[in-house]
Amino acid sequence: MNFNVDQQLGFWNFAQQAPEEIALVDPKGKEWSRKELLCLCNKIVHGLRSMGLKPGDSVAAMLPNCAEYIALHLAVTQAGFYLVPLNWHLAAPEVAYILKDSNAKAFFCSKSIADTAIAAIESVKFSGHGVITLGNIKGYQTLATFIAGQSDAMPADRRAGMVMFYTSGTTGKPKGVRRAMMQIDPDSAATMMAMLLMLFGIQPHNDNVHFCGSPLYHTAVMNWSTNSLHYGHMVVLHDTWDAEKMLQAVERYRITTAHLVPTQMVRLHKLPEAKRTAFNVSSMRHMLHTAAPCPPDVKRDIIDWWGPCVYEYYASTEGGGTLVNSEDWLKHPGTVGRPWPTADVKIYDDEGNEQPPGEQGTIYMLMSDLSKFEYKGDKEKTEKDRVGDYFTAGDIGYLNDEGFLFLCDRKIDMIISGGANIYPAEIENVLITHPQVADCSVFGIPNDDWGEEIKAAVQLISTAAESNELHEDILAFCAKGLAKMKLPKSIDYLPELPRDPNGKLYKRKLRDPYWEGRERQV
């Protein structure tokens, strides 16, 4: 169909215009009509307002992929609230910190992570009145109870809301990426946000079906899923990612768009030929990937298999970005693309000088009026990472003569494992408090499946000796304060870590031997 750029999009509009159309297939296979999803969304708005929430208040959520999570997002973003998604892998102290820092007035959580949620709630003395659960958690109200008796009518005084994702910093404490509320109605805001899809040539309606198999607490995953709904697309939601199950879904639902990370592409690539050819994937029009560069041989194979429907883009929670289609990537292997419309990229050296093509430096991206942000409660970090209207995520790269961006390294110390950003300082801050640890360092080493895995180097106190018992005790100690995905996969015990007389750690001396023979460290 032809799309009129003046047409107003937004799920709430589509749900009222064609209420019986399927909006979402949840992980259990249940099909949710637009009407059903809209009714739940509206009831949540009325429930939150009855609790006393006002525009600008924050609503935290630690939920698995489910229709209720999508409905919560749609509720918050039509009522002028901030949604704060929490990674359900986090440990209780990490959850507690974000609940307090975000000043959340309501907390939606799942029975599946009850122990963590309860520990966090009790730690910060979060009001039990503001806790809403999926499944029964003793002492707290369920979602069904919360919305009981609430109207499913469209709420009055609708206004655009926002999502405040938390991204960790080198200090080890997560930072909320907070953007000013758009002072417009939610339908206009949804129309603006959904235009991201148009950058890739994706059209509204047009029999599009989006596949989501990654956790919704990730920025890009949530954005692509909800924007697909705002574009009039159906969304097929899985709670875990499995290569063969994705192929089954593509064939069954005639999936046209999907958002992946390179680890998932590697797993597709490694499927036996019999499984690769058992499913019809010809419906796919746009397979998008980001989070980390995909190994070139893997990407070539995926393009050969799925056709020239593979798109890569480079952005961050803070904004972006660049994009590249299959044809241009094959001409410039390894590139993450050129700036998309309204975006711009510059490369600066450490002295603040703009670098010419071919010269490496720190990547800075232009902030549009829509993408301007601040790190909540951290003005210094907000200003430190900017040059005028350009911001950096700390990545290193260069532009070629045709304006294509290439990444050389990503946030020198950051670990990217399975598409997730893991910050060593968070782990080091826990590890160093073990009574037998005198010094420590955490860094990423190669992993063929996950891209990188977590390696720790530890210097024990003089009275301690390396042993299996101590090793297990250190890991157990870390597990009390860190999410499982942040635990070191291995530990090197060294007599002394390489520091200069002033105490500066030469982390590359620990990390570089593991990367010998690799083209780049990402």
C-alpha positions as CSV (number, residue, x, y, z in Angstrom):
1,M,0.0,0.0,0.0
2,N,1.1,3.6,-0.5
3,F,1.7,5.5,2.7
4,N,0.6,9.1,3.2
5,V,3.2,10.8,5.3
6,D,0.4,12.9,6.8
7,Q,-1.3,9.7,8.1
8,Q,-1.3,9.4,11.8
9,L,-0.1,6.1,13.1
10,G,-0.1,4.6,16.6
11,F,-1.4,1.4,17.9
12,W,-4.3,3.1,19.8
13,N,-5.6,4.4,16.5
14,F,-5.3,1.1,14.7
15,A,-7.0,-0.7,17.6
16,Q,-10.0,1.5,17.4
17,Q,-10.2,1.3,13.6
18,A,-9.8,-2.5,13.3
19,P,-10.2,-3.9,16.8
20,E,-10.5,-7.6,15.7
21,E,-7.2,-7.8,13.8
22,I,-4.5,-9.7,15.6
23,A,-2.0,-7.5,17.3
24,L,0.2,-10.0,19.1
25,V,1.0,-13.6,19.4
26,D,2.4,-14.2,22.9
27,P,5.1,-16.8,23.9
28,K,2.4,-19.3,24.8
29,G,0.9,-19.0,21.3
30,K,-2.2,-17.0,22.4
31,E,-3.4,-14.5,19.8
32,W,-4.3,-11.1,21.2
33,S,-6.6,-9.0,19.2
34,R,-5.9,-5.2,19.0
35,K,-9.1,-4.8,21.1
36,E,-7.9,-7.1,23.9
37,L,-4.5,-5.4,24.1
38,L,-6.0,-2.0,24.0
39,C,-8.5,-2.8,26.8
40,L,-5.7,-4.1,29.0
41,C,-3.5,-1.1,28.3
42,N,-6.4,1.3,29.2
43,K,-7.2,-0.5,32.4
44,I,-3.5,-0.2,33.5
45,V,-3.6,3.6,32.8
46,H,-6.7,3.9,35.0
47,G,-5.2,1.7,37.7
48,L,-2.0,3.8,37.8
49,R,-3.9,7.0,38.0
50,S,-6.1,5.7,40.8
51,M,-2.8,5.0,42.7
52,G,-2.0,8.7,42.4
53,L,0.6,8.7,39.7
54,K,1.0,12.0,37.8
55,P,2.6,12.8,34.5
56,G,6.4,12.5,34.8
57,D,6.3,9.7,37.4
58,S,8.3,6.5,36.8
59,V,6.9,3.0,36.5
60,A,9.5,0.2,36.8
61,A,9.0,-3.2,35.2
62,M,11.0,-6.5,35.6
63,L,9.0,-8.8,33.5
64,P,9.6,-11.6,31.0
65,N,8.5,-11.2,27.4
66,C,4.7,-11.3,27.5
67,A,1.6,-9.4,26.2
68,E,1.2,-7.8,29.6
69,Y,4.6,-6.1,29.3
70,I,3.7,-4.7,25.9
71,A,0.4,-3.5,27.3
72,L,2.2,-1.8,30.1
73,H,4.5,0.0,27.6
74,L,1.4,1.2,25.7
75,A,-0.2,2.4,28.9
76,V,2.7,4.4,30.1
77,T,3.4,6.0,26.8
78,Q,-0.2,7.3,26.5
79,A,-0.4,8.6,30.0
80,G,2.8,10.7,30.3
81,F,4.8,8.4,32.6
82,Y,8.3,7.1,32.3
83,L,8.7,3.3,31.9
84,V,11.9,1.9,33.5
85,P,12.6,-1.6,32.1
86,L,14.8,-3.7,34.4
87,N,16.9,-6.7,33.3
88,W,15.5,-9.7,35.1
89,H,19.0,-11.2,35.3
90,L,20.0,-8.5,37.8
91,A,20.7,-9.3,41.4
92,A,18.6,-7.8,44.2
93,P,21.1,-4.9,45.1
94,E,21.2,-3.9,41.4
95,V,17.4,-3.8,41.2
96,A,17.1,-1.9,44.4
97,Y,19.5,0.7,43.2
98,I,17.5,1.4,40.0
99,L,14.1,1.4,41.9
100,K,15.5,4.1,44.2
101,D,17.4,6.1,41.6
102,S,14.5,6.2,39.2
103,N,12.1,7.2,42.0
104,A,9.6,4.6,40.7
105,K,6.1,5.0,42.0
106,A,5.0,1.5,40.8
107,F,6.9,-1.7,40.2
108,F,5.5,-4.5,38.0
109,C,7.3,-7.8,38.5
110,S,6.9,-11.5,37.8
111,K,6.5,-14.5,40.1
112,S,9.4,-16.1,38.2
113,I,11.8,-13.6,39.8
114,A,10.0,-13.3,43.1
115,D,13.0,-13.8,45.4
116,T,15.0,-11.0,43.7
117,A,12.1,-8.7,43.5
118,I,11.1,-9.1,47.2
119,A,14.7,-8.6,48.3
120,A,15.0,-5.4,46.3
121,I,11.6,-4.1,47.5
122,E,12.5,-4.7,51.1
123,S,15.9,-3.3,50.7
124,V,14.7,0.2,49.6
125,K,11.4,-0.1,51.6
126,F,9.4,0.2,48.4
127,S,5.7,0.7,49.1
128,G,3.8,-2.7,48.8
129,H,0.9,-0.7,47.6
130,G,2.9,0.1,44.4
131,V,3.9,-3.5,43.6
132,I,1.9,-5.3,40.9
133,T,2.7,-8.9,40.1
134,L,2.3,-11.4,37.3
135,G,1.5,-14.6,39.1
136,N,0.9,-14.8,42.9
137,I,3.6,-13.4,45.2
138,K,2.4,-13.5,48.8
139,G,1.7,-10.1,50.2
140,Y,1.4,-8.2,46.9
141,Q,-1.5,-7.6,44.5
142,T,-1.7,-9.4,41.1
143,L,-2.2,-7.6,37.8
144,A,-5.7,-9.1,37.7
145,T,-6.6,-7.6,41.1
146,F,-5.0,-4.3,40.1
147,I,-7.1,-3.8,37.1
148,A,-10.3,-5.4,38.5
149,G,-13.2,-2.9,38.2
150,Q,-11.1,-0.5,36.0
151,S,-12.6,0.9,32.9
152,D,-11.3,-0.2,29.5
153,A,-12.3,3.1,27.9
154,M,-9.7,5.4,26.4
155,P,-8.3,7.6,29.2
156,A,-8.9,11.3,29.3
157,D,-6.0,13.7,29.1
158,R,-3.8,11.5,27.1
159,R,-0.2,12.6,26.7
160,A,3.0,11.1,25.4
161,G,5.2,9.2,27.8
162,M,8.8,7.9,27.5
163,V,11.0,5.0,28.3
164,M,14.0,5.6,30.5
165,F,16.4,2.8,29.9
166,Y,19.4,2.3,32.3
167,T,22.8,1.9,30.8
168,S,25.8,1.2,33.0
169,G,28.8,3.5,33.1
170,T,32.5,3.1,33.8
171,T,31.9,4.0,37.4
172,G,29.9,0.8,37.7
173,K,26.6,2.4,38.6
174,P,23.8,2.3,36.0
175,K,22.7,5.6,34.6
176,G,19.1,6.4,33.5
177,V,19.0,7.8,30.0
178,R,16.3,10.4,30.5
179,R,14.8,12.4,27.7
180,A,12.4,15.3,28.2
181,M,8.7,14.4,27.6
182,M,7.4,15.4,24.2
183,Q,4.6,17.9,24.8
184,I,2.4,16.3,22.2
185,D,-0.3,13.7,22.1
186,P,0.7,10.0,22.2
187,D,-0.5,9.3,18.6
188,S,1.7,12.0,17.2
189,A,4.6,10.8,19.3
190,A,4.1,7.2,18.2
191,T,4.0,8.4,14.6
192,M,7.3,10.2,15.0
193,M,9.0,7.3,16.8
194,A,7.8,4.7,14.3
195,M,9.5,6.6,11.5
196,L,12.6,4.7,12.5
197,L,11.2,1.8,10.5
198,M,10.9,3.9,7.4
199,L,14.7,4.5,7.4
200,F,15.0,0.9,6.5
201,G,12.3,1.0,3.8
202,I,9.7,-0.7,6.0
203,Q,6.1,0.4,5.3
204,P,3.1,0.6,7.6
205,H,0.6,-2.3,7.3
206,N,1.7,-4.1,4.1
207,D,1.1,-7.5,5.7
208,N,4.2,-7.0,7.9
209,V,4.8,-9.3,10.8
210,H,7.6,-8.7,13.3
211,F,9.5,-11.4,15.2
212,C,10.8,-10.7,18.7
213,G,12.9,-13.4,20.5
214,S,15.1,-11.2,22.6
215,P,14.3,-9.7,26.0
216,L,12.2,-6.6,25.9
217,Y,14.3,-4.9,28.6
218,H,16.8,-4.2,25.8
219,T,16.4,-0.7,24.2
220,A,16.3,-1.8,20.6
221,V,14.2,-4.9,21.2
222,M,11.5,-2.9,23.0
223,N,11.6,-0.1,20.4
224,W,11.3,-2.3,17.4
225,S,8.5,-4.4,18.9
226,T,6.4,-1.4,20.0
227,N,7.1,0.6,16.9
228,S,6.0,-2.3,14.8
229,L,2.6,-2.2,16.6
230,H,2.5,1.6,16.0
231,Y,3.1,0.8,12.3
232,G,0.1,-1.5,12.2
233,H,2.2,-4.7,12.1
234,M,1.5,-7.9,14.0
235,V,4.2,-9.0,16.5
236,V,5.1,-12.6,17.3
237,L,6.7,-12.6,20.7
238,H,8.9,-15.5,22.1
239,D,10.2,-15.6,25.7
240,T,13.5,-17.2,24.7
241,W,15.5,-17.3,21.5
242,D,16.0,-20.6,19.7
243,A,17.3,-20.8,16.1
244,E,15.0,-23.6,15.0
245,K,12.0,-22.1,16.7
246,M,12.6,-18.8,15.0
247,L,12.6,-20.6,11.6
248,Q,9.3,-22.3,12.6
249,A,7.8,-19.0,13.4
250,V,9.0,-17.4,10.2
251,E,7.3,-20.1,8.2
252,R,4.1,-20.3,10.2
253,Y,3.4,-16.6,10.6
254,R,5.1,-15.3,7.4
255,I,7.5,-13.1,9.4
256,T,8.7,-10.1,7.4
257,T,10.9,-8.3,10.0
258,A,13.2,-9.5,12.8
259,H,15.7,-7.8,15.1
260,L,18.7,-10.0,16.0
261,V,22.1,-9.7,17.6
262,P,25.2,-11.4,16.1
263,T,25.2,-14.3,18.6
264,Q,21.8,-15.3,17.2
265,M,23.0,-15.0,13.7
266,V,25.9,-17.3,14.6
267,R,23.5,-19.9,15.9
268,L,21.4,-19.7,12.7
269,H,24.6,-20.0,10.8
270,K,25.6,-23.2,12.7
271,L,22.3,-25.0,12.2
272,P,22.7,-28.3,10.2
273,E,21.8,-28.0,6.6
274,A,18.8,-30.2,7.0
275,K,17.2,-27.8,9.5
276,R,18.2,-24.8,7.5
277,T,16.4,-26.1,4.4
278,A,13.4,-27.5,6.3
279,F,11.6,-24.1,6.6
280,N,10.4,-21.5,4.1
281,V,12.0,-18.2,5.0
282,S,11.2,-16.4,1.8
283,S,8.7,-14.0,3.6
284,M,11.6,-12.2,5.3
285,R,12.1,-8.6,4.0
286,H,14.2,-7.0,6.7
287,M,16.5,-8.9,9.1
288,L,18.1,-6.2,11.3
289,H,21.0,-6.6,13.5
290,T,23.0,-4.4,15.9
291,A,24.7,-4.6,19.4
292,A,28.1,-5.8,18.0
293,P,29.6,-6.5,14.6
294,C,28.7,-9.8,13.1
295,P,31.6,-12.0,12.0
296,P,32.0,-11.4,8.2
297,D,31.8,-15.0,7.2
298,V,28.7,-15.5,9.2
299,K,27.0,-12.5,7.7
300,R,27.9,-13.5,4.2
301,D,26.4,-16.9,4.8
302,I,23.2,-15.4,6.2
303,I,22.9,-13.1,3.2
304,D,23.4,-16.1,0.8
305,W,20.7,-18.0,2.7
306,W,18.1,-15.3,3.4
307,G,18.8,-13.1,0.5
308,P,19.7,-9.3,0.5
309,C,17.3,-8.5,3.3
310,V,20.0,-8.1,6.0
311,Y,20.4,-4.6,7.5
312,E,23.0,-3.5,10.1
313,Y,22.8,-0.4,12.1
314,Y,25.0,1.3,14.7
315,A,23.4,3.2,17.6
316,S,23.2,3.1,21.4
317,T,20.7,3.6,24.2
318,E,21.6,7.3,24.0
319,G,20.9,7.7,20.3
320,G,22.3,7.2,16.8
321,G,23.1,6.3,14.2
322,T,24.2,4.7,10.9
323,L,22.8,1.9,8.8
324,V,23.9,-0.3,5.9
325,N,22.0,-2.7,3.6
326,S,23.2,-6.0,2.3
327,E,24.5,-4.6,-1.1
328,D,26.6,-1.9,0.4
329,W,27.9,-4.2,3.2
330,L,29.1,-6.7,0.6
331,K,31.0,-3.8,-1.2
332,H,32.4,-2.6,2.2
333,P,32.7,-5.7,4.4
334,G,32.8,-4.8,8.1
335,T,31.2,-1.4,7.8
336,V,28.3,-0.5,10.1
337,G,27.0,2.0,7.5
338,R,26.6,5.6,6.8
339,P,24.6,8.1,8.9
340,W,20.8,7.8,8.3
341,P,18.8,10.9,7.4
342,T,19.1,13.7,10.0
343,A,22.0,11.9,11.6
344,D,25.7,12.7,11.3
345,V,29.0,11.1,12.5
346,K,32.3,12.7,13.3
347,I,35.6,11.2,14.5
348,Y,37.7,13.1,17.1
349,D,41.1,12.4,18.5
350,D,41.8,12.7,22.3
351,E,42.7,16.4,21.8
352,G,39.3,17.2,20.3
353,N,40.5,17.5,16.7
354,E,38.2,16.2,14.0
355,Q,39.9,13.3,12.1
356,P,40.0,12.9,8.3
357,P,38.8,9.8,6.5
358,G,40.9,6.7,7.4
359,E,42.1,8.1,10.7
360,Q,40.9,6.4,13.9
361,G,39.4,8.2,16.8
362,T,36.4,8.4,19.1
363,I,33.0,8.2,17.3
364,Y,30.6,11.1,18.0
365,M,27.0,11.1,16.8
366,L,24.7,14.1,16.3
367,M,21.8,14.4,18.6
368,S,18.5,15.5,17.1
369,D,16.0,17.5,19.1
370,L,14.1,14.2,19.7
371,S,17.1,12.2,20.9
372,K,18.6,14.8,23.2
373,F,19.1,13.3,26.7
374,E,20.7,13.6,30.1
375,Y,22.1,10.9,32.4
376,K,19.7,11.1,35.3
377,G,21.5,12.7,38.3
378,D,24.9,12.9,36.5
379,K,25.4,16.2,34.9
380,E,29.2,15.7,34.7
381,K,28.9,12.5,32.7
382,T,26.3,14.1,30.5
383,E,28.6,17.0,29.6
384,K,31.8,15.0,29.5
385,D,30.6,12.8,26.6
386,R,29.7,15.7,24.3
387,V,31.3,18.0,21.7
388,G,28.6,20.6,21.0
389,D,25.5,18.7,19.8
390,Y,27.5,15.5,19.3
391,F,27.7,12.7,21.9
392,T,29.9,9.6,22.1
393,A,29.3,6.1,23.5
394,G,33.1,5.8,23.8
395,D,33.6,3.6,20.8
396,I,36.6,3.9,18.5
397,G,36.4,3.8,14.7
398,Y,37.0,5.6,11.4
399,L,35.2,6.8,8.3
400,N,36.3,5.8,4.8
401,D,36.4,8.1,1.8
402,E,32.7,7.3,1.0
403,G,31.5,8.1,4.5
404,F,31.1,4.5,5.7
405,L,31.8,4.0,9.4
406,F,34.0,1.1,10.7
407,L,34.3,0.1,14.3
408,C,37.8,-0.7,15.6
409,D,37.1,-1.3,19.3
410,R,34.2,-0.7,21.6
411,K,34.5,1.1,24.9
412,I,37.9,-0.1,25.6
413,D,37.0,-2.0,28.8
414,M,33.4,-2.9,28.0
415,I,32.5,-6.6,27.4
416,I,29.9,-7.4,24.7
417,S,28.6,-10.9,25.3
418,G,25.7,-12.2,23.3
419,G,24.8,-8.7,22.4
420,A,24.6,-7.5,26.0
421,N,26.9,-4.8,27.4
422,I,28.7,-5.8,30.5
423,Y,30.8,-3.4,32.4
424,P,33.9,-4.7,34.2
425,A,33.8,-2.0,36.9
426,E,30.5,-3.4,38.3
427,I,32.1,-6.8,38.7
428,E,35.4,-5.5,40.0
429,N,33.5,-3.5,42.7
430,V,32.0,-6.7,44.0
431,L,35.1,-8.9,43.5
432,I,37.5,-6.6,45.3
433,T,35.4,-6.8,48.5
434,H,36.1,-10.5,48.9
435,P,38.3,-10.9,52.0
436,Q,40.9,-13.0,50.3
437,V,41.2,-10.7,47.2
438,A,43.9,-8.1,47.2
439,D,43.6,-6.8,43.7
440,C,41.5,-7.7,40.6
441,S,40.7,-6.9,37.0
442,V,37.9,-8.0,34.7
443,F,38.0,-8.0,30.9
444,G,36.6,-9.8,27.9
445,I,38.2,-12.6,26.0
446,P,37.1,-14.3,22.8
447,N,34.2,-16.7,22.7
448,D,33.1,-18.1,19.4
449,D,29.4,-18.3,20.3
450,W,28.9,-15.2,22.5
451,G,31.6,-12.9,21.0
452,E,33.2,-12.4,24.4
453,E,33.2,-14.0,27.8
454,I,34.1,-12.6,31.2
455,K,37.7,-13.3,32.4
456,A,38.9,-12.1,35.8
457,A,42.5,-11.7,37.0
458,V,42.9,-11.9,40.8
459,Q,45.8,-11.2,43.1
460,L,45.2,-12.9,46.4
461,I,46.2,-11.5,49.8
462,S,49.6,-12.7,51.0
463,T,48.1,-15.2,53.5
464,A,45.8,-16.8,51.0
465,A,46.7,-19.7,48.6
466,E,45.0,-20.7,45.4
467,S,42.7,-23.6,45.8
468,N,39.5,-25.1,44.3
469,E,37.6,-24.3,47.5
470,L,38.7,-20.6,47.5
471,H,37.9,-20.4,43.7
472,E,34.3,-21.6,44.4
473,D,34.0,-19.3,47.4
474,I,34.9,-16.3,45.3
475,L,32.4,-17.2,42.6
476,A,29.7,-17.8,45.2
477,F,30.5,-14.4,46.8
478,C,30.1,-12.6,43.5
479,A,26.8,-14.4,42.8
480,K,25.3,-12.7,45.9
481,G,25.7,-9.2,44.3
482,L,25.8,-9.8,40.6
483,A,23.5,-11.1,37.9
484,K,24.5,-14.5,36.6
485,M,25.5,-13.2,33.2
486,K,28.1,-10.9,34.9
487,L,29.9,-13.7,36.8
488,P,33.4,-14.5,35.5
489,K,33.6,-17.6,33.4
490,S,37.2,-18.2,34.5
491,I,39.8,-16.6,36.8
492,D,43.5,-16.2,36.4
493,Y,45.4,-16.1,39.7
494,L,48.5,-13.9,39.5
495,P,51.2,-13.0,42.0
496,E,50.7,-9.3,41.1
497,L,48.7,-7.3,38.6
498,P,50.5,-5.0,36.2
499,R,50.2,-1.5,37.7
500,D,52.5,1.6,37.4
501,P,53.9,3.3,40.5
502,N,50.8,5.6,40.6
503,G,48.5,2.6,40.7
504,K,47.2,2.7,37.1
505,L,46.4,-0.7,35.8
506,Y,47.7,-1.8,32.4
507,K,44.6,-3.8,31.6
508,R,45.8,-4.5,28.0
509,K,48.7,-6.5,29.3
510,L,46.2,-8.9,30.8
511,R,43.7,-8.8,27.9
512,D,45.9,-8.6,24.7
513,P,47.4,-12.1,24.9
514,Y,43.9,-13.6,24.5
515,W,43.2,-11.5,21.4
516,E,46.4,-12.3,19.5
517,G,45.6,-13.3,15.9
518,R,42.1,-11.6,16.0
519,E,41.4,-8.8,13.6
520,R,39.6,-6.7,16.1
521,Q,38.5,-6.7,19.7
522,V,34.7,-6.2,19.9
